[in-house]
Amino acid sequence: MVALGSVAMLTIGRAWASGSVSEPGEDLNWSKERDFWSFRRPLPRSQPVVKNKRWPRQRLDYFILARLEEKQLSPSIEPGKRTLIRRATFDLTGLPPTPEEVEAYLKDDRDKAYERLVERLLFSSRFGERMASLWLPLARYAEDQAYQVGSDTKFFYPNAYKYREWVIAAFNRDLPYDRFIKLQLAADKVESTNSQNLAALGFLGLGPKYYNRGRLDVMADEWEDRVDTVTRTFLGLTVSCSRCHDHKFDPITMEDYYALAGVFASTRMINRRPDGKSEDDKTEAPKMDPDTLHIVEDGEAHDLNVFIRGNANRKGPVVARRFLRVLSDGQPVAFKDGSGRRELAEAIASSNNPLASRVMVNRVWGLFFGKLLVPTASNFGHSGEPPTYPALLDDLAARFIQNGWSVKWLVREIVLSATYRQSAATDARNAERDAANELLWRMNRRRLTVEQWRDAVLFVSGQLDFSGGKSLELDDPANHRRTLQARISRLKLDDLLMQLDYPDANVHAEKRTVSTTATQKLFMLNSPFMITQAHALADRLTADPKENNARRIQNAYRLLFGREPEKSETELALAFLRKPDASEMSRWEQYAQLLLVSNEMLYVD
């Protein structure tokens, strides 16, 4: 294919504007494109017929079991109650269960004991904190910028935590997901400029700001961030790929991109004081009112030209602000209400939109199984991977909408299922046929996120502080709050977060990598944080002078792992503790640190 020169591109741009050539995208068969699996509206599917009718507990189990039986695989047995309560408590709250909670669950031999456990966890205030740890990296949540000139902090967000607190509260009160979307894009338009939900606009208002913001090319980079974050988060589409050319794989044109970019070009980021006025753009972060919100509001509404090859100095035709054509019924209608944020929010959160429910169901599924139904969580287009269980994904997405877009309903459907309640043990026969566990014949053993792991260390040592409020630096020795409450930097991500795979806060992060490095264990062995927690844990375990070491070891295993120690583990521990202290740390402090850095502390079955 011969590349077009700049003169030819400009000529084409003028031809578009004059109507002498067909509109871009007219060569696409839009009816055929809308028939792609992710662009079709999800509908409830017929419940599959299975042979083993005793295994399913939830509707979703029939879809899993039907495929397993087709491939001559068998689901794994249910693990013991200790494993289930530890798994469910970590998954729903981000923390381990207490020994008292484990004992209460073990003694509850009534019907539906597990169901009652799940309900208690769903209505814990810790649930919203756990779900927020999924959401904030999607929203590229951060409190500063990737670039800083000297001590200039005028582009920083000292009160970013108000958006974080709003997200936590929204999940705790089970705010319907469609409303969750609308408020983050247009709370001021959907409700009012005095809405109690204005902090939700931090989804847009906490985005990157660049120096020389008055230049068109710099503003275009900021608009690209908004388009990319919104479309990948809510729609699972890589629309920003169309900034310079029509999408190479998906039915998304440059006109689609600039139609959405126009919405954000008509929106301005503001630091809104409690009196409703904006902070001066030159106000440094430490001098901002403590109740300031970092949000957006409508500016002068205007449509954008297509920037030919993405060059802001080469302008093609003007494109009206509107929704994506492939997700519209025929030609999309131009947005007329100010910037168009409200209309965009309503289009995304519509039950007729085939993507919003599918994308969220997939993200929540991945949170609890460690494996997504659609592996490319933010790319549901042609270049993304297809779902492993397409009928199941559609059925869950359709029923998610039918059940009022309730995230707690969705979580309940998943964690009450027989699929979720499988053992993580490997079956040799199944492993030969599906070594990667693509079809979910067992539960995946998962490493805790950095938030879960650090919080668990503080929790078992008796040091965890559940208070919220203004963010603290994670490396502050006095910071014993949940890791979620730490300050997140685009300029320099905290070392612990970086070591344990917290995503880059400069961009939307669809998933987390899981790396295994020597520096991770070196941190656990040598960091002042871990040594301090080992001291605290040792003090907690030896607080009662009447207890012998065998009982203290038993208490340690109950506290950290939710189980009883094996005989060999007790014998090894006793032999270690009998030896004289050989360092600045006592034997009990060394033993406490050994337990804290163990793999069992870092993984959940």
C-alpha positions in Angstrom: 0.0 0.0 0.0 1.4 3.4 -1.0 1.4 6.0 1.8 -0.4 9.3 1.0 1.6 12.5 1.2 0.6 15.4 3.4 -0.8 17.4 0.4 -3.0 14.5 -0.6 -4.2 14.1 2.9 -5.1 17.8 3.1 -6.9 17.5 -0.2 -8.9 14.5 1.1 -9.7 16.5 4.2 -11.1 19.4 2.2 -13.0 16.9 0.0 -14.6 15.4 3.1 -15.7 18.8 4.2 -17.2 19.7 0.8 -18.9 16.3 0.4 -17.2 15.4 -2.9 -16.0 12.1 -1.5 -17.8 9.5 0.6 -17.6 9.8 4.4 -14.9 7.6 6.0 -16.4 4.4 7.3 -18.9 4.2 4.4 -17.0 1.3 3.0 -17.7 -0.6 6.1 -20.7 -3.0 6.3 -22.1 -1.6 9.5 -24.8 -4.2 9.8 -22.2 -6.9 9.6 -19.9 -5.1 12.0 -22.7 -4.9 14.6 -23.0 -8.6 14.4 -19.6 -9.2 15.9 -20.0 -11.1 19.2 -19.2 -8.1 21.5 -21.4 -5.6 19.6 -24.5 -7.8 19.9 -26.7 -7.1 22.9 -26.3 -9.8 25.5 -29.4 -11.9 26.1 -30.1 -14.6 28.7 -29.1 -18.0 27.4 -30.9 -21.4 27.8 -29.5 -23.3 30.7 -27.3 -26.1 29.4 -28.2 -29.7 30.0 -25.7 -31.5 32.2 -25.4 -35.1 33.4 -24.2 -34.4 36.9 -27.3 -32.6 38.2 -26.1 -32.6 41.8 -23.0 -30.5 41.3 -24.4 -27.1 40.2 -25.3 -24.6 42.9 -25.9 -21.5 40.7 -27.1 -21.0 37.2 -23.6 -20.2 36.0 -22.4 -23.7 37.1 -24.4 -25.3 34.3 -22.4 -23.4 31.7 -19.1 -24.5 33.3 -20.1 -28.1 33.8 -21.6 -28.6 30.3 -18.2 -27.7 28.8 -16.3 -29.8 31.3 -18.5 -32.8 30.5 -18.1 -32.2 26.8 -14.3 -32.3 27.2 -14.5 -35.3 29.5 -13.2 -33.3 32.5 -14.6 -33.4 36.0 -14.9 -30.5 38.4 -12.9 -30.6 41.6 -14.3 -31.4 45.0 -15.2 -28.7 47.5 -12.3 -27.9 49.9 -12.7 -27.8 53.7 -14.4 -25.0 55.5 -11.1 -23.4 56.6 -10.0 -23.0 53.0 -13.4 -21.6 52.0 -13.6 -18.9 54.7 -10.1 -17.8 54.1 -10.7 -17.6 50.3 -14.0 -15.8 50.6 -12.8 -13.4 53.3 -9.7 -12.3 51.3 -11.7 -12.1 48.1 -14.6 -10.0 49.5 -12.7 -7.8 52.1 -9.0 -8.0 51.1 -8.2 -9.4 54.6 -7.8 -12.8 56.3 -10.5 -14.0 58.7 -9.9 -13.8 62.4 -9.4 -17.0 64.4 -12.8 -16.2 66.1 -14.5 -15.9 62.7 -13.0 -19.2 61.6 -14.1 -21.0 64.7 -17.6 -19.6 64.5 -17.9 -20.8 60.9 -16.6 -24.2 61.7 -19.2 -24.6 64.5 -22.1 -23.4 62.3 -23.5 -26.8 61.1 -26.8 -25.3 60.0 -28.0 -25.2 56.4 -26.7 -22.3 54.4 -23.8 -21.5 56.7 -21.6 -20.5 53.7 -24.4 -18.3 52.3 -24.6 -16.5 55.7 -20.8 -16.0 55.6 -21.0 -14.5 52.2 -23.8 -12.1 53.2 -21.8 -10.9 56.2 -18.8 -10.2 54.1 -20.9 -8.4 51.4 -22.2 -6.0 53.9 -18.9 -5.4 55.6 -17.6 -1.9 55.1 -14.4 -3.6 54.0 -16.1 -4.8 50.8 -16.1 -1.4 49.3 -12.4 -1.1 50.0 -11.7 -4.4 48.3 -13.7 -3.4 45.2 -12.1 0.0 45.0 -8.7 -1.7 44.7 -10.1 -3.2 41.4 -11.5 0.1 40.2 -8.9 2.8 41.0 -6.2 1.4 38.6 -8.8 1.3 35.9 -9.4 5.0 36.5 -5.6 5.6 36.5 -6.1 7.1 40.0 -3.2 9.3 41.2 -2.5 12.4 43.2 0.2 14.1 41.2 1.6 14.3 37.7 4.4 12.4 35.8 6.3 15.7 35.3 7.2 18.3 37.8 9.2 21.5 37.3 11.1 22.3 40.5 8.7 22.5 43.4 5.7 23.4 41.3 2.7 21.5 42.6 -0.1 23.5 40.9 -1.1 20.4 38.8 -1.2 18.1 41.9 -4.4 16.7 43.5 -4.0 17.0 47.3 -7.7 16.0 47.9 -7.8 13.1 45.4 -8.8 10.8 48.3 -12.3 12.3 48.1 -12.8 10.4 44.8 -11.4 7.3 46.4 -13.8 7.6 49.3 -16.7 8.1 46.9 -15.8 4.9 45.1 -15.6 2.9 48.3 -18.9 4.2 49.5 -20.5 3.5 46.1 -19.6 -0.1 46.2 -20.6 -0.4 49.9 -24.1 0.9 49.2 -24.4 -1.1 46.0 -24.9 1.9 43.8 -26.3 0.4 40.5 -23.4 0.1 38.1 -25.2 2.1 35.4 -25.6 5.0 37.9 -22.0 4.5 38.9 -21.0 5.2 35.3 -23.2 8.2 34.9 -22.1 9.9 38.0 -18.4 9.5 37.2 -18.9 11.1 33.8 -21.6 13.7 34.5 -22.7 13.9 38.1 -23.2 17.7 37.7 -25.4 17.2 34.7 -27.3 14.1 35.8 -28.0 15.5 39.2 -26.9 19.1 39.8 -23.9 21.3 40.4 -24.5 21.0 44.1 -24.8 17.2 44.0 -23.5 15.1 46.9 -21.9 13.0 44.3 -19.7 15.6 42.7 -16.5 13.8 44.0 -17.4 11.1 41.4 -16.2 13.4 38.7 -12.7 12.7 39.9 -12.7 9.9 37.4 -12.1 12.6 34.8 -10.9 15.4 37.0 -7.8 13.5 38.3 -6.4 12.8 34.8 -3.0 13.9 33.6 -2.3 17.6 33.1 0.7 18.6 30.9 2.7 21.8 30.9 2.0 24.3 28.1 -1.6 23.4 28.4 -2.6 26.4 26.2 -1.1 24.7 23.1 -3.5 22.8 20.9 -1.2 19.8 20.5 -0.8 19.5 24.3 -4.6 19.8 24.8 -5.0 17.1 22.2 -2.8 14.8 24.3 -5.0 15.4 27.3 -8.1 14.7 25.3 -6.6 11.4 24.2 -6.1 10.4 27.8 -9.8 11.0 28.5 -11.0 9.2 25.4 -8.7 6.2 26.2 -9.6 5.9 29.8 -13.4 6.2 29.3 -13.6 3.9 26.4 -11.3 1.2 27.7 -12.7 1.3 31.2 -16.5 1.3 30.4 -16.6 -0.2 26.9 -13.5 -2.4 26.6 -12.6 -0.7 23.3 -9.3 0.9 22.2 -10.8 4.0 20.6 -7.7 6.1 21.0 -6.1 4.0 18.3 -8.1 6.1 15.9 -6.6 9.4 16.7 -4.3 9.3 13.7 -6.1 6.9 11.4 -9.2 4.7 11.2 -8.8 1.7 13.6 -6.8 -1.1 12.0 -9.0 -3.8 13.3 -12.3 -2.5 14.7 -15.1 -0.5 13.1 -14.0 2.8 14.8 -13.2 5.7 12.6 -11.2 8.9 13.1 -14.6 10.6 13.1 -15.6 8.4 16.0 -12.5 9.4 17.9 -12.8 13.2 17.3 -16.5 13.0 18.1 -15.6 11.8 21.6 -12.6 14.0 21.9 -14.9 17.0 21.2 -16.8 16.1 24.4 -13.6 16.5 26.5 -12.4 19.5 24.5 -15.7 21.1 25.7 -14.9 20.2 29.3 -12.5 21.8 31.7 -10.7 20.4 34.7 -11.2 22.5 37.8 -10.3 22.5 41.5 -13.7 23.4 43.0 -13.8 25.1 46.4 -16.7 24.5 48.9 -18.2 27.9 47.9 -18.6 26.6 44.3 -15.8 28.7 42.9 -12.7 27.4 41.2 -9.2 27.7 42.8 -6.8 29.9 40.9 -4.9 27.7 38.4 -1.6 28.8 40.0 -2.5 27.7 43.5 0.0 25.3 44.9 -1.3 22.0 46.3 -0.5 22.7 50.0 -2.4 26.0 49.8 -5.7 24.5 48.4 -8.7 24.4 50.6 -8.9 21.0 52.3 -12.5 20.6 51.0 -11.5 21.3 47.4 -12.8 18.7 44.8 -10.7 17.9 41.7 -13.5 17.5 39.1 -14.6 18.7 35.7 -17.3 21.1 34.4 -18.5 22.2 31.0 -16.5 24.8 29.2 -17.4 26.3 25.8 -19.1 23.6 23.8 -17.5 23.1 20.4 -16.9 20.4 17.9 -13.4 19.4 16.7 -11.9 19.1 13.3 -10.3 15.8 12.5 -6.6 16.2 12.9 -5.1 14.6 9.8 -2.6 11.9 10.9 -3.2 13.2 14.4 -1.4 16.5 13.6 -3.2 19.4 15.3 -1.9 21.7 12.6 -3.5 19.7 9.8 -7.3 20.0 10.0 -9.8 18.0 8.2 -13.6 18.2 8.5 -15.5 19.2 11.7 -17.1 16.3 13.5 -20.2 16.7 15.7 -19.9 15.4 19.2 -21.6 12.0 19.4 -21.4 8.4 20.4 -19.6 5.6 18.5 -21.3 4.7 15.3 -21.0 0.9 15.7 -22.8 1.1 19.1 -25.6 3.3 17.7 -28.8 2.4 16.0 -28.0 3.8 12.5 -26.3 7.2 12.3 -25.5 8.4 15.8 -27.3 11.6 17.0 -25.2 14.6 17.8 -24.9 15.7 21.4 -26.6 19.0 22.2 -26.4 19.3 26.0 -23.4 21.4 26.7 -20.2 19.3 26.4 -22.2 16.2 25.8 -21.0 14.4 28.9 -24.5 13.6 30.1 -25.5 12.2 26.7 -22.3 10.2 26.5 -22.8 8.8 30.0 -26.4 7.8 29.1 -25.2 6.1 25.9 -22.6 4.1 27.7 -24.8 3.1 30.7 -27.8 2.2 28.5 -29.1 -1.3 28.7 -29.0 -1.3 24.9 -25.2 -0.9 25.0 -23.8 -4.4 24.5 -20.5 -3.6 26.1 -20.9 -1.9 29.5 -22.4 -4.9 31.3 -20.2 -7.5 29.6 -17.0 -5.6 30.4 -17.9 -5.2 34.1 -19.0 -8.8 34.5 -15.7 -9.9 33.0 -13.7 -7.7 35.4 -15.5 -8.9 38.5 -15.2 -12.5 37.3 -11.4 -12.1 37.0 -11.2 -10.6 40.5 -12.6 -13.8 42.0 -11.1 -16.5 39.7 -7.7 -14.9 38.8 -8.6 -15.7 35.2 -10.9 -13.6 33.0 -13.6 -14.9 30.7 -12.2 -12.5 28.1 -8.4 -12.4 28.6 -8.1 -9.0 27.1 -10.2 -7.2 29.7 -10.1 -3.8 28.0 -10.2 -4.9 24.4 -13.4 -6.5 23.3 -12.7 -5.7 19.7 -11.5 -7.8 16.8 -7.8 -7.7 18.0 -8.8 -8.9 21.5 -9.3 -12.5 22.5 -12.7 -14.1 22.4 -14.4 -15.3 25.6 -13.7 -18.8 26.8 -17.4 -19.1 27.8 -19.3 -16.8 25.5 -22.8 -18.1 26.5 -22.0 -17.7 30.2 -20.6 -14.2 29.7 -23.8 -13.2 27.8 -26.1 -14.8 30.4 -24.4 -13.1 33.3 -24.3 -9.7 31.5 -28.0 -9.9 30.7 -29.0 -11.0 34.2 -26.7 -8.3 35.7 -28.9 -5.7 33.9 -32.1 -7.5 34.8 -31.0 -7.4 38.5 -30.7 -3.6 38.5 -27.0 -3.5 37.7 -26.3 -4.6 41.2 -22.6 -5.4 41.8 -23.4 -7.2 45.0 -25.9 -9.4 43.1 -23.1 -10.3 40.6 -20.5 -11.0 43.4 -23.1 -13.2 45.2 -23.8 -15.2 42.0 -20.1 -15.9 41.6 -19.0 -16.7 45.1 -22.0 -18.9 45.9 -21.3 -21.0 42.8 -19.9 -24.6 42.9 -17.3 -23.3 40.4 -16.0 -20.9 42.9 -16.2 -23.4 45.7 -13.8 -25.9 44.1 -10.5 -27.0 45.5 -7.3 -25.6 44.1 -5.6 -29.0 44.1 -4.5 -30.4 40.8 -6.0 -33.5 39.3 -3.5 -35.3 37.1 -6.1 -36.6 34.6 -7.7 -33.2 34.2 -4.3 -31.5 34.0 -3.3 -33.7 31.0 -6.3 -32.3 29.0 -6.4 -28.7 30.3 -3.1 -27.9 31.9 -3.8 -24.1 32.0 -7.2 -24.7 33.6 -8.9 -22.7 30.9 -12.2 -24.4 31.5 -12.1 -23.9 35.3 -12.2 -27.5 36.5 -10.5 -26.3 39.7 -10.0 -23.0 41.6 -6.8 -21.1 40.6 -4.3 -20.6 43.4 -3.7 -16.8 43.5 -1.1 -14.5 44.8 -2.4 -11.7 47.0 -2.2 -8.2 45.6 0.1 -5.8 47.3 -2.9 -4.2 49.0 -4.1 -7.6 50.4 -0.6 -8.7 51.4 0.5 -5.6 53.2 -2.9 -5.2 54.9 -2.8 -8.8 56.0 0.6 -8.3 57.6 -0.6 -5.3 59.5 -3.8 -7.1 60.4 -2.2 -10.2 62.0 0.3 -8.1 63.8 -2.5 -6.1 65.4 -1.4 -2.8 63.8 -3.9 -2.2 61.0 -5.7 1.2 61.2 -9.0 1.2 59.4 -9.4 5.0 59.4 -9.7 6.9 56.1 -9.1 10.5 55.1 -6.2 12.3 53.5 -3.7 10.0 51.9 -0.4 9.1 53.6 2.9 8.1 52.2 3.2 4.4 52.1 6.8 4.4 53.4 5.9 6.5 56.4 6.6 4.3 59.4 3.6 5.7 61.2 1.3 4.8 58.3 -0.6 1.7 59.4 -3.7 2.4 57.3 -4.9 0.1 54.6 -2.7 0.2 51.5 -5.6 1.5 49.4 -5.4 4.7 51.5 -1.8 5.5 50.5 -0.8 8.3 48.2 -0.4 7.1 44.6 2.2 8.9 42.5 2.5 9.2 38.8 5.9 10.9 39.2 7.4 8.0 41.3 5.4 5.0 42.3 6.2 3.9 45.9 8.9 1.2 45.9 6.8 -1.5 47.6 3.9 -0.9 45.2 6.3 -1.2 42.3 8.0 -4.4 43.6 4.7 -6.2 44.1 3.2 -5.2 40.7 0.9 -2.3 41.4 0.2 -0.8 37.9 1.6 2.4 36.5 -0.8 5.2 37.5 -0.2 7.2 34.3 -2.5 5.0 32.3 -5.6 2.9 32.5 -4.5 -0.5 33.8 -6.8 -3.4 32.7 -5.0 -6.0 34.8 -1.9 -6.6 37.0 1.1 -8.6 36.1 2.4 -11.1 38.7 6.2 -11.2 38.8 8.5 -13.2 41.1 11.8 -11.4 41.8 14.6 -11.6 44.4 14.0 -8.1 45.5 10.5 -9.0 46.7 11.9 -11.5 49.2 14.8 -9.2 50.1 12.3 -6.5 51.0 10.4 -8.9 53.2 13.6 -10.0 54.9 15.3 -6.7 55.4 12.9 -3.8 55.3 12.2 -1.7 58.5 8.5 -2.2 57.8 8.7 -6.0 58.0 11.0 -6.0 61.0 8.7 -3.7 62.9 5.7 -6.0 62.1 7.7 -9.0 63.1 8.3 -7.3 66.5 4.6 -6.5 66.8 3.5 -10.0 65.9 5.9 -11.6 68.3 4.7 -9.3 71.1 1.1 -10.3 70.3 1.8 -14.0 70.3 3.8 -13.9 73.6 1.5 -11.5 75.4 0.1 -14.1 77.8 3.0 -15.4 80.0 0.9 -18.4 81.1 0.8 -19.9 77.6 3.5 -22.3 76.5 5.3 -22.1 73.2 3.3 -25.0 71.6 0.1 -23.1 72.3 1.6 -19.8 70.9 2.6 -21.6 67.7 -0.9 -22.9 67.4 -2.3 -19.4 67.8 0.2 -18.1 65.2 -1.1 -20.6 62.6 -4.7 -19.8 63.4 -4.1 -16.1 63.1 -2.0 -16.1 59.9 -3.3 -19.1 58.0 -6.6 -19.9 59.5 -5.6 -23.5 60.2 -3.9 -25.7 62.8 -0.2 -26.4 62.5 0.9 -29.9 61.5 2.8 -31.9 64.0 6.1 -31.5 62.0 5.6 -27.7 61.8 5.1 -27.5 65.6 8.2 -29.6 66.2 10.4 -27.5 63.9 9.2 -24.3 65.5 9.8 -25.5 69.0 13.3 -26.6 68.1 14.0 -23.2 66.5 12.6 -21.3 69.5 14.8 -23.3 72.0 18.0 -22.1 70.5 19.6 -19.0 72.0 19.1 -15.6 70.4 21.8 -15.0 67.8 21.0 -11.5 66.5 19.4 -8.2 67.4 16.1 -10.0 67.0 14.8 -12.5 69.5 14.0 -16.0 68.4 10.3 -15.2 68.6 10.7 -12.1 66.5 12.7 -14.1 63.9 10.1 -16.8 63.9 7.3 -14.2 63.5 9.1 -12.7 60.5 9.6 -16.2 59.0 5.8 -16.8 59.1 5.1 -13.3 57.7 7.4 -13.9 54.6 6.2 -17.4 54.0 4.5 -18.3 50.7 1.4 -19.4 52.6 1.0 -15.8 53.8 1.3 -14.5 50.2 -1.1 -16.9 48.4 -4.7 -17.9 48.8 -6.1 -21.3 47.7 
